[in-house]
Amino acid sequence: MVDKLDAEMKFGQEALNLRGYRQEVLSSNIANADTPGYEARDMDFSKTLTTALKKGGHDESGQSGLQLVTDDVGHIAGQAQGTTGNGFYGQLAYRNPVQQSLDGNTVDLDTERVNFADNSLHYETGMTVLTGQIKAMLAAITQGT
């Protein structure tokens, strides 16, 4: 049962993790807009999400990414074996500069702000969808009691 719930939520979880990481990258670009020699970085969201889902999916034994780890007979704790803990989201590419500054900085603040706002909107949409899925599961569970 836990494996089915984990598989159902896997796409939303990975998408939100990746959107959060991209937000950090875009924030770093904006923060370093005046740093000489800084090169703006970004990622291909769809390619990275596809790879993350493949890596975070089922292993050779058919087990999902969620495994239970016990440290005491009376305690059971779930530990997700996701991609963020493994540093998988570190695949960044340098952005092609629109116009490089004289000090070698390739950050275009207008581009970064648009990407930041777009990524924020996608993150909020993902949260809304995931919240809806959780509410639907809770409604299905509580109707049976």
Number of C-alpha atoms within 10 A of each C-alpha: 6 11 14 10 11 16 17 12 14 19 19 17 18 20 22 20 18 23 21 14 16 24 20 13 20 22 15 14 23 19 12 18 19 14 14 13 16 15 19 23 19 18 19 11 14 11 9 19 19 14 15 20 18 11 14 20 21 15 11 7 6 8 11 19 20 20 14 11 12 12 8 8 6 6 8 11 11 10 12 16 15 20 19 16 9 9 9 14 18 13 11 14 12 11 14 13 14 10 11 14 14 9 11 13 19 26 27 18 14 10 13 21 15 11 16 19 13 12 18 16 13 15 19 13 13 18 16 12 13 17 13 12 15 13 12 12 12 11 11 11 10 9 7 6 5
